[in-house]
Amino acid sequence: MRHLRELLRLKYETGLTHRAIARACTLGLGTVTAYLQRATAAGLSWPLPADLDDAALEARLFARPAVPAAQDRVMPAASVLHQELKKPGVTLALLWQEYRAAHPDGDGYSQFCERYRQWARRLRSSMRQVHRAGEKLFVDYSGTRPHLIDPQTGEEIAVELFVGVLPA
């Protein structure tokens, strides 16, 4: 707290620059700037009120902003999100947009994704499979069907695309 009082005194009484204050108090320039921004946001200037002790000064400068608790926010069931993500063309971004349309004060995109990922980490079940190179070939449809265009008629022809993989 001694640094905070000295920092405020140097800024408002002597008018030093942030860089000069940082050198005088042996603090980083970013720290000086952050402390002065906090002091301005808290409505503090020099001289400090006489009844403001170190604990009260710290409480005013480093008070936590009132943010709604995360548990108060509505979050869709992660199992529902997981099932929706299995559908073609569905992404977390699309699901988040639908969520925000229904709950404008809900989580932001990064928090939405983080909550889903935390839930999904608990699902990790795996089965180790050992394949010798060239012993097997796995073949499957690619999923969505590509289209070829007949150069003479311009007609679009739907085709099947097979994918083959040699595991190793």
GIURBEL-V539489 format. One record per residue. N is the residue number from 1. RES is the residue in one small letter. PSI is psi in whole degrees, 0 to 359 (999 if undefined). OMEGA is omega in radians with two decimals (999 if undefined). D_CENTER is the distance of its C-alpha to the mean C-alpha in Angstrom with 1 decimal. Layout:
n: [N N]
res: [RES RES]
psi: [PSI PSI]
omega: [OMEGA OMEGA]
d_center: [D_CENTER D_CENTER]
This chain:
n: [1 2 3 4 5 6 7 8 9 10 11 12 13 14 15 16 17 18 19 20 21 22 23 24 25 26 27 28 29 30 31 32 33 34 35 36 37 38 39 40 41 42 43 44 45 46 47 48 49 50 51 52 53 54 55 56 57 58 59 60 61 62 63 64 65 66 67 68 69 70 71 72 73 74 75 76 77 78 79 80 81 82 83 84 85 86 87 88 89 90 91 92 93 94 95 96 97 98 99 100 101 102 103 104 105 106 107 108 109 110 111 112 113 114 115 116 117 118 119 120 121 122 123 124 125 126 127 128 129 130 131 132 133 134 135 136 137 138 139 140 141 142 143 144 145 146 147 148 149 150 151 152 153 154 155 156 157 158 159 160 161 162 163 164 165 166 167 168]
res: [m r h l r e l l r l k y e t g l t h r a i a r a c t l g l g t v t a y l q r a t a a g l s w p l p a d l d d a a l e a r l f a r p a v p a a q d r v m p a a s v l h q e l k k p g v t l a l l w q e y r a a h p d g d g y s q f c e r y r q w a r r l r s s m r q v h r a g e k l f v d y s g t r p h l i d p q t g e e i a v e l f v g v l p a]
psi: [333 321 319 314 315 320 313 320 315 324 309 331 317 342 27 158 165 321 318 322 319 318 317 323 1 51 163 152 320 324 316 313 316 317 319 325 320 319 318 317 328 355 27 144 185 140 152 149 145 329 5 99 179 319 318 323 314 319 321 322 326 30 140 136 151 106 135 140 144 327 343 341 144 128 130 156 129 328 326 316 318 317 320 323 341 343 148 136 359 129 167 325 318 316 323 320 319 320 315 330 323 330 85 333 16 189 152 173 314 320 322 311 319 318 319 316 321 319 317 332 332 347 348 99 139 158 117 130 133 126 133 141 130 0 326 160 124 127 139 164 153 344 255 144 125 166 141 150 124 121 335 319 341 8 141 124 123 133 160 141 121 145 132 138 133 108 153 999]
omega: [3.13 3.11 -3.11 3.13 -3.14 3.13 3.13 3.13 -3.13 -3.12 -2.98 -3.10 -3.09 3.09 3.13 3.07 3.13 -3.13 3.13 3.10 3.14 3.11 -3.09 -3.09 -3.06 3.07 3.06 3.13 3.12 3.12 3.12 -3.14 -3.13 3.13 3.13 3.07 3.09 3.13 3.11 3.13 3.13 3.12 -3.14 3.03 -3.12 -0.02 3.11 3.08 -3.08 -3.10 -3.10 3.10 -3.07 -3.14 3.13 3.10 3.12 3.14 -3.14 -3.09 -3.02 3.10 3.11 3.09 3.14 3.13 3.11 3.14 -3.09 -3.11 3.10 -3.11 3.14 3.10 3.12 -3.14 -3.10 3.13 3.09 3.10 -3.12 3.12 3.14 -3.13 3.11 3.14 -3.13 3.08 -3.12 3.12 3.08 3.12 3.12 3.12 3.12 3.12 3.10 3.12 -3.12 3.08 3.14 -3.10 -3.07 3.14 -3.11 -3.11 3.00 -3.05 -3.08 3.13 3.09 -3.14 -3.12 3.12 3.11 -3.13 3.09 3.11 -3.07 3.12 -3.14 -3.11 -2.98 2.98 -3.09 3.10 -3.10 3.08 3.13 3.13 3.04 -3.06 3.07 -3.11 -3.09 3.02 3.10 -3.10 3.12 3.01 -3.12 -3.11 3.13 -3.08 3.05 -3.14 3.00 3.12 3.11 -3.07 -3.11 -3.06 -3.09 -3.11 3.11 -3.10 3.10 -3.13 3.05 3.12 3.10 3.10 3.11 -3.13 3.03 -3.12 3.08 999]
d_center: [32.6 35.4 33.2 31.7 35.2 36.4 33.5 34.1 37.9 37.6 35.4 37.5 40.9 41.3 38.8 37.5 34.6 31.3 32.3 35.6 34.1 31.8 34.9 37.0 34.6 33.4 29.7 27.1 27.0 23.3 24.2 27.2 25.2 22.5 25.4 27.3 24.5 24.1 27.9 28.1 25.5 27.5 30.7 32.4 35.0 38.0 40.1 38.1 39.8 42.3 41.0 37.4 37.3 34.7 32.9 32.8 31.6 28.7 27.9 28.0 25.9 23.2 23.1 19.8 18.9 19.6 16.4 17.2 16.9 14.3 17.4 18.9 16.4 17.7 15.8 17.7 19.3 17.4 20.8 21.3 18.0 19.2 22.6 21.4 19.5 22.8 24.4 24.8 22.6 19.9 16.3 13.1 12.6 16.2 15.8 12.9 15.3 18.0 16.2 15.5 19.1 20.3 18.2 17.4 16.2 13.8 10.2 7.8 6.8 3.3 5.4 8.2 7.6 7.0 10.1 12.0 11.6 12.8 15.6 16.4 16.9 19.8 21.5 22.1 25.8 27.5 31.1 32.4 34.7 37.0 38.4 41.1 40.7 42.7 43.8 41.8 40.4 37.7 38.0 36.0 35.4 32.5 31.2 31.5 35.0 35.4 38.3 41.1 43.1 46.9 48.1 51.4 50.3 46.7 46.0 42.6 43.2 40.6 40.7 39.4 37.4 37.8 35.6 37.3 35.7 37.6 35.8 36.4]
